[in-house]
Amino acid sequence: MPADPRRGVVLLEVLVALVLLGAAAASLTALALESGRATERARAADRETRAASAFLDVVALWPREDLERRLGSRHQGAWVLEVQRAGTALYRVTMRDSTGRRELLRTSLYRPDSADVRGADAHP
């Protein structure tokens, strides 16, 4: 019986198809793994931002004297807290990650001097 020349071609086509399917499956697996890692990074960033926000809620209650004492940058728990005087009665508070590179939250706080408050109360 003579050899069928198409048998070798069909085998080659099957091997190429299997290689393509394997490459596609490997790509999909890598994509799924990276997607899972990205989701976990997003969840971790959300947890970090929520915790920083809770701490910033506490900082927002600080009186002027506490803000004055903490002017500049300092490590505060898991973050770097930066307090700057932006005006005579205005403070800019920034929360950064533990390295101090990535800004998580920023707000401005108004804290008038107690003499200014008493003066404003005395004048109708």
C-alpha positions, 0 to 999 in steps of 0.5 A, a space after each residue: 500500500 502506498 504511503 499517503 503524503 497527506 498523513 504527514 501534513 495532517 499530523 503537522 497541522 495537529 501539532 501546530 494547532 496544539 501549540 497554538 492552543 497551549 499558547 492561548 491557554 498559557 496566555 489566559 492563565 497568565 491574564 487570570 493570575 495578573 487580574 487576581 493580583 491586581 484585584 488584591 492590590 486594589 483591595 489593599 490600597 482601599 484598606 490602606 486608604 480607609 485606615 488613613 481616612 479614619 486617622 485623618 478624621 481624628 486629626 481633623 479634631 485636633 485644636 490649633 495648638 496640636 497642629 502647631 506642635 506637629 508642623 512638618 513631616 513625621 511618621 505617624 503609625 503606618 503613615 507619614 503625616 505632614 502638617 503645613 501652615 497655609 495661612 494664619 488660620 489654615 492648615 494643610 494636612 497630608 497623609 502619605 504611605 509609610 515611604 512618604 512617596 505616595 499621597 493617600 489623602 489631603 485636606 485643609 483645616 481652619 483653626 482661627 487663633 483663640 484671640 481672633 475668635 474672642 475678638 469676633 465674638 465681642 463685635 456684633 
